[in-house]
Amino acid sequence: MELVPLRIFVVAPSAMLTDHLPHGDGLVAFGFIDELARRGHELHVAAGRVDVRRDFPPNVRLYPLGADLSGKAGRLHFMWSLRRLYRRLAPSTRVDLVHQLTPVEVGVSLALTDTPVPIVLGPYVPDWAPSAEGADSVVGPIAQYMKRVLRAAQQRRATTVLLSTPAAAQKLERAAGRSLNVRELPLGVDDRTWVPADEDGEGEDVLFLASLEVRKGIYVALDAFARLAQELPQARLLVAGAGLESEAVRERVRTSPELARVELLGRLDRHRARAVMQECDVYCLPSYGDPNPLAVLEAMACARPVVTTNAGGLRYLVSDSGGRKVPPGDPAALATALRELLRDTALRRAMGDHNRALVEERYAWARVGDRLEGLYRETLRQPSTSPRPDAARLRKS
């Protein structure tokens, strides 16, 4: 069965829809939109803030709502604008389904609860794993309760709920009150842009490319490298990114003799980030249970071995054949894993080859698009009291 082009109302509630800024949710949303557009679907995309350099094709209509979703007031404004937009389009544009992309937590699909079309939510990503090291902010019990109420209400109305990894199953709410149609759909990566280097190096460069935040594990990376510095005199730690801890990290490196071979690259644009990723020997992200970091997939697409943690969504992204996973907040274990890879060029190459093959098989946008179209087909067949598009929208190839 082949899915003919659909008219899809896409809700992109990321703080920024972008194709070039270092903003994970916004880049992933753009990837979904770009892949669906390539397949000929007619997309009506509602987004908050937009910074996109590439022109969208004629089958994509973009509606920037100008809302800042970081606070409750901005979220309500986005929902109000979203509802007005949908009602304005409905008389002249028949929509086959609504798809709210990640993040789903903001609850904005509730603005479309009474629309007579199927709603797809996700892919959900798991929460950040809490940590005694301050890896994430503490959310009070009332706020947690309200989030769960909103999440259950969204899922109650949805036809299909998507999970990025099994770790995101924590977002499924029993209070949704019925058996949910839950499916797994990984986030994708542009495997045509993020490609292996022409030649593999023989160096010992470890790359930390992420926001400089406690929860991303920057201090764990520094502590681990300090343990390795003396026994691996050729090794370097390249730190790329900016964030809340930028000044503290800079001071730590400046005043620590054992960190003399740490290079602070600052914030990189996407082109430079790709070059640095291709040139490194090991990509390292010792975060405290990152939900689904895009940089890990980009490293895998560049055929880099990955050393990360066995928490959150990370435990499902990196296999033992493609890297090493250590407990979060454990610089000794991280140092051991890095030491093993830095001393074994053949192992690094084998892990990198495995990661690239896995990207081509599972995480390339073309593969994610195939899976998503199959899920759309399944969604349109789900029994519901809401009107569905005509069966003629599905045809045999």
C-alpha positions as CSV (number, residue, x, y, z in Angstrom):
1,M,0.0,0.0,0.0
2,E,1.2,3.4,-0.9
3,L,0.3,6.6,0.8
4,V,-0.7,9.4,-1.6
5,P,0.2,13.0,-0.6
6,L,-1.7,14.1,2.5
7,R,-2.6,17.6,3.7
8,I,-1.0,17.8,7.2
9,F,-1.4,20.5,9.7
10,V,2.0,20.5,11.5
11,V,2.4,22.0,15.0
12,A,6.0,22.8,15.7
13,P,6.0,24.0,19.3
14,S,9.8,24.2,19.7
15,A,11.1,27.5,20.9
16,M,12.8,27.9,17.5
17,L,12.2,26.3,14.1
18,T,15.6,26.4,12.4
19,D,17.8,24.7,9.9
20,H,21.1,26.2,11.0
21,L,21.1,27.3,14.6
22,P,22.4,25.0,17.4
23,H,18.9,24.2,18.7
24,G,18.1,20.5,18.9
25,D,14.3,20.6,18.9
26,G,14.1,23.1,16.1
27,L,16.6,21.2,13.9
28,V,14.7,18.0,14.4
29,A,11.4,19.7,13.6
30,F,12.9,21.1,10.4
31,G,14.1,17.6,9.5
32,F,10.6,16.1,9.8
33,I,9.1,19.0,7.8
34,D,11.8,18.8,5.1
35,E,11.5,15.0,4.7
36,L,7.7,15.1,4.5
37,A,7.9,17.9,1.9
38,R,10.3,15.9,-0.2
39,R,7.6,13.2,-0.3
40,G,5.1,15.6,-1.8
41,H,2.8,16.1,1.2
42,E,1.1,19.4,1.5
43,L,2.2,20.9,4.9
44,H,0.7,23.8,6.8
45,V,3.2,24.5,9.5
46,A,2.4,26.5,12.6
47,A,5.5,27.6,14.6
48,G,6.5,30.0,17.3
49,R,9.7,31.7,16.3
50,V,11.4,30.8,12.9
51,D,14.9,31.3,11.7
52,V,15.3,29.3,8.5
53,R,17.8,30.0,5.7
54,R,16.5,27.6,3.1
55,D,13.4,28.3,1.1
56,F,10.5,25.9,1.6
57,P,9.1,24.3,-1.5
58,P,5.6,25.3,-2.7
59,N,3.9,22.4,-0.9
60,V,5.0,23.9,2.5
61,R,3.1,26.9,3.9
62,L,4.8,28.3,7.0
63,Y,2.8,30.4,9.6
64,P,5.0,32.0,12.2
65,L,2.9,32.8,15.2
66,G,5.5,34.9,16.9
67,A,4.9,33.3,20.3
68,D,7.6,32.6,23.0
69,L,6.7,29.2,24.4
70,S,9.1,29.4,27.3
71,G,6.5,30.7,29.8
72,K,2.8,30.1,30.5
73,A,1.6,33.3,28.9
74,G,3.5,32.6,25.7
75,R,2.1,29.1,25.6
76,L,-1.4,30.3,25.9
77,H,-0.8,32.9,23.2
78,F,0.5,30.2,20.9
79,M,-2.5,28.0,21.6
80,W,-4.9,30.9,20.9
81,S,-3.1,31.8,17.7
82,L,-3.0,28.2,16.7
83,R,-6.7,27.7,17.1
84,R,-7.5,30.9,15.1
85,L,-5.1,29.8,12.3
86,Y,-6.7,26.4,12.0
87,R,-10.3,27.8,12.0
88,R,-9.2,30.3,9.3
89,L,-7.7,27.5,7.1
90,A,-10.5,24.9,7.7
91,P,-13.1,26.3,5.3
92,S,-10.8,26.2,2.3
93,T,-8.2,23.6,3.2
94,R,-9.2,20.1,4.0
95,V,-6.8,18.7,6.6
96,D,-6.2,14.9,6.7
97,L,-4.4,14.9,10.0
98,V,-2.7,17.0,12.6
99,H,0.8,16.2,13.8
100,Q,2.2,17.9,16.9
101,L,6.0,17.4,16.8
102,T,8.3,17.2,19.8
103,P,8.2,18.7,22.3
104,V,4.8,17.6,23.3
105,E,4.8,18.7,26.9
106,V,3.6,22.2,26.3
107,G,0.1,20.9,25.7
108,V,-0.7,23.0,22.7
109,S,-2.6,20.3,20.8
110,L,-5.4,20.8,23.3
111,A,-6.2,24.0,21.3
112,L,-7.4,21.6,18.5
113,T,-9.3,19.1,20.6
114,D,-12.5,19.6,18.8
115,T,-11.1,19.3,15.3
116,P,-12.6,16.4,13.4
117,V,-9.3,14.9,12.2
118,P,-6.8,12.4,13.6
119,I,-4.1,13.9,15.9
120,V,-0.6,12.4,16.0
121,L,1.6,13.4,19.0
122,G,5.4,13.1,19.1
123,P,7.8,11.6,19.1
124,Y,7.9,12.1,22.8
125,V,11.3,12.1,24.4
126,P,12.0,11.1,28.0
127,D,12.6,13.6,30.8
128,W,16.0,14.5,31.9
129,A,17.2,12.1,34.6
130,P,17.4,13.9,37.9
131,S,20.8,14.2,39.5
132,A,22.3,15.1,42.9
133,E,24.8,17.2,40.8
134,G,22.1,19.6,39.7
135,A,21.6,18.0,36.3
136,D,18.1,19.4,36.0
137,S,15.8,21.8,37.8
138,V,13.4,20.5,40.4
139,V,9.8,20.7,39.5
140,G,7.3,21.0,42.3
141,P,4.5,18.5,43.0
142,I,1.8,20.8,41.8
143,A,3.6,21.6,38.6
144,Q,4.2,17.9,38.0
145,Y,0.6,17.1,38.6
146,M,-0.6,19.7,36.2
147,K,1.8,18.4,33.5
148,R,0.4,15.0,33.9
149,V,-3.2,16.2,33.7
150,L,-2.4,18.1,30.4
151,R,-0.4,15.1,29.1
152,A,-3.4,12.8,29.8
153,A,-5.8,15.2,28.1
154,Q,-3.6,15.3,25.0
155,Q,-3.3,11.6,24.8
156,R,-7.0,11.1,25.4
157,R,-7.7,13.0,22.2
158,A,-4.8,11.7,20.1
159,T,-5.2,8.9,17.6
160,T,-1.5,7.9,17.7
161,V,1.3,8.6,20.2
162,L,4.9,8.3,19.1
163,L,7.9,7.6,21.3
164,S,11.5,8.4,20.3
165,T,12.9,5.5,22.4
166,P,11.4,3.1,25.0
167,A,12.7,5.4,27.7
168,A,9.9,7.9,26.6
169,A,7.3,5.4,27.8
170,Q,7.4,7.3,31.1
171,K,5.3,10.0,29.3
172,L,2.4,7.6,28.8
173,E,-0.5,8.4,31.2
174,R,-2.9,5.8,32.5
175,A,-5.3,8.7,33.0
176,A,-5.7,8.9,29.3
177,G,-8.5,6.4,29.9
178,R,-8.1,4.1,27.0
179,S,-5.7,1.8,25.2
180,L,-3.4,4.1,23.3
181,N,-2.1,3.4,19.8
182,V,1.6,3.8,20.8
183,R,4.4,3.4,18.3
184,E,8.2,4.0,18.3
185,L,9.6,6.5,15.8
186,P,13.2,7.6,16.3
187,L,14.4,11.2,15.6
188,G,16.4,11.5,12.5
189,V,19.7,13.0,11.3
190,D,20.8,14.4,7.9
191,D,23.1,11.6,6.7
192,R,23.8,13.5,3.5
193,T,25.3,16.4,5.4
194,W,26.9,14.6,8.4
195,V,29.2,12.2,6.6
196,P,32.5,10.6,7.5
197,A,35.8,12.4,6.8
198,D,37.6,11.3,3.7
199,E,40.4,9.9,5.8
200,D,40.4,8.7,9.4
201,G,43.0,10.4,11.6
202,E,45.4,8.6,13.9
203,G,45.2,11.2,16.7
204,E,43.8,11.1,20.3
205,D,41.3,14.0,20.2
206,V,38.2,13.8,22.3
207,L,35.3,16.1,21.4
208,F,32.7,17.5,23.8
209,L,30.2,19.3,21.6
210,A,27.2,20.5,23.6
211,S,25.8,23.3,25.7
212,L,28.1,24.1,28.6
213,E,25.7,23.1,31.4
214,V,26.1,20.9,34.4
215,R,23.5,18.5,33.2
216,K,25.4,17.9,29.9
217,G,28.3,16.6,32.0
218,I,31.0,19.1,31.1
219,Y,32.6,18.9,34.6
220,V,32.6,15.1,34.4
221,A,34.4,15.4,31.1
222,L,37.0,17.7,32.5
223,D,37.5,15.5,35.6
224,A,37.9,12.4,33.4
225,F,40.4,14.1,31.1
226,A,42.5,15.3,34.0
227,R,42.9,11.6,35.0
228,L,44.1,10.7,31.5
229,A,46.3,13.7,30.8
230,Q,49.6,12.4,32.2
231,E,49.4,8.8,30.8
232,L,48.3,10.0,27.3
233,P,50.5,12.9,26.5
234,Q,49.2,13.2,22.9
235,A,45.5,13.4,23.9
236,R,43.5,16.6,23.7
237,L,40.0,17.5,24.9
238,L,38.2,19.8,22.5
239,V,35.3,21.6,24.1
240,A,32.8,23.2,21.7
241,G,29.7,25.1,22.8
242,A,28.6,27.9,25.1
243,G,26.1,28.1,28.0
244,L,25.5,28.9,31.7
245,E,28.9,27.4,32.7
246,S,31.1,29.0,30.1
247,E,33.0,31.3,32.4
248,A,33.3,28.7,35.2
249,V,34.7,26.2,32.6
250,R,37.1,28.8,31.2
251,E,38.4,29.5,34.7
252,R,38.7,25.9,35.6
253,V,40.8,25.2,32.5
254,R,42.9,28.3,33.0
255,T,43.9,27.4,36.6
256,S,44.3,23.6,36.2
257,P,47.7,22.4,35.0
258,E,46.3,18.9,34.2
259,L,43.9,20.6,31.8
260,A,46.6,22.3,29.7
261,R,45.6,20.3,26.6
262,V,41.9,21.3,26.8
263,E,41.0,23.6,23.9
264,L,37.9,25.8,24.3
265,L,36.4,26.4,20.8
266,G,33.4,28.4,21.9
267,R,30.1,28.3,20.1
268,L,30.4,26.9,16.5
269,D,28.1,27.4,13.6
270,R,26.8,24.2,11.9
271,H,29.4,24.1,9.2
272,R,32.3,24.4,11.6
273,A,30.6,21.9,14.1
274,R,30.5,19.3,11.3
275,A,34.1,19.8,10.5
276,V,35.2,19.5,14.1
277,M,33.0,16.3,14.5
278,Q,34.6,14.8,11.4
279,E,38.1,15.6,12.6
280,C,37.8,14.2,16.2
281,D,38.7,10.7,17.2
282,V,36.1,10.1,19.9
283,Y,32.9,12.0,20.6
284,C,32.1,12.2,24.3
285,L,28.8,13.3,26.0
286,P,28.7,12.3,29.7
287,S,25.3,13.9,30.3
288,Y,22.9,13.1,33.1
289,G,20.3,11.2,31.1
290,D,20.0,13.3,28.0
291,P,16.6,12.7,26.4
292,N,17.7,12.4,22.8
293,P,20.7,14.5,21.9
294,L,21.0,15.3,18.2
295,A,24.8,15.6,18.5
296,V,25.1,11.9,19.3
297,L,23.3,11.0,16.0
298,E,25.5,13.5,14.1
299,A,28.6,11.8,15.6
300,M,27.4,8.4,14.6
301,A,26.6,9.7,11.0
302,C,30.2,11.0,10.9
303,A,31.4,7.4,11.8
304,R,32.7,8.5,15.1
305,P,32.8,6.2,18.2
306,V,30.7,7.6,21.0
307,V,31.3,7.5,24.8
308,T,28.3,8.6,26.8
309,T,26.1,7.6,29.8
310,N,23.7,4.7,30.3
311,A,20.8,6.9,31.3
312,G,17.7,8.5,29.7
313,G,17.4,8.1,25.9
314,L,21.1,7.7,25.5
315,R,21.1,4.0,26.6
316,Y,19.0,3.2,23.5
317,L,21.0,5.3,21.0
318,V,24.5,4.0,21.5
319,S,25.2,0.2,21.3
320,D,28.2,-1.6,22.7
321,S,29.4,-2.1,19.1
322,G,29.4,1.7,18.5
323,G,30.8,3.0,21.8
324,R,30.8,2.8,25.5
325,K,28.2,3.8,28.1
326,V,29.2,4.7,31.7
327,P,27.2,5.7,34.8
328,P,26.4,9.4,34.9
329,G,28.5,11.5,37.2
330,D,31.4,9.0,37.2
331,P,34.6,10.5,35.9
332,A,36.7,7.4,36.8
333,A,34.4,5.2,34.6
334,L,34.5,7.8,31.9
335,A,38.3,8.0,31.9
336,T,38.5,4.2,31.7
337,A,36.2,4.1,28.6
338,L,38.1,7.0,26.9
339,R,41.4,5.3,27.6
340,E,40.3,2.1,26.0
341,L,39.2,3.8,22.8
342,L,42.2,6.3,22.6
343,R,44.6,3.4,22.8
344,D,43.0,1.3,20.1
345,T,42.7,2.8,16.6
346,A,41.2,-0.4,15.1
347,L,38.5,-0.5,17.7
348,R,37.6,3.2,17.1
349,R,37.4,2.5,13.3
350,A,35.1,-0.5,13.8
351,M,32.8,1.4,16.1
352,G,32.6,4.3,13.7
353,D,31.8,2.0,10.8
354,H,29.1,0.4,12.9
355,N,27.5,3.7,13.9
356,R,27.4,4.9,10.3
357,A,25.7,1.7,9.1
358,L,23.2,2.1,11.9
359,V,22.4,5.6,10.9
360,E,21.8,4.6,7.3
361,E,19.6,1.7,8.4
362,R,17.5,3.5,11.1
363,Y,18.2,7.2,11.7
364,A,18.6,8.7,8.3
365,W,15.7,11.0,7.5
366,A,14.7,8.8,4.5
367,R,14.3,5.8,6.8
368,V,12.4,7.8,9.4
369,G,10.2,9.2,6.7
370,D,9.4,5.7,5.5
371,R,8.4,4.7,9.0
372,L,6.4,7.9,9.6
373,E,4.3,7.4,6.4
374,G,3.5,3.9,7.5
375,L,2.4,5.3,10.9
376,Y,0.2,7.9,9.1
377,R,-1.4,5.1,7.1
378,E,-2.1,3.2,10.3
379,T,-3.5,6.3,12.0
380,L,-5.9,7.0,9.1
381,R,-7.3,3.4,9.6
382,Q,-7.9,3.7,13.3
383,P,-11.5,3.5,14.3
384,S,-12.8,6.7,15.8
385,T,-16.0,8.7,16.2
386,S,-14.3,11.6,14.4
387,P,-14.6,11.9,10.7
388,R,-11.7,10.4,8.8
389,P,-10.3,11.2,5.3
390,D,-11.8,9.1,2.5
391,A,-10.5,5.6,2.0
392,A,-9.5,6.8,-1.5
393,R,-6.6,8.6,0.1
394,L,-5.0,5.2,0.4
395,R,-4.3,3.3,-2.8
396,K,-2.4,0.3,-3.9
397,S,1.0,0.8,-5.6
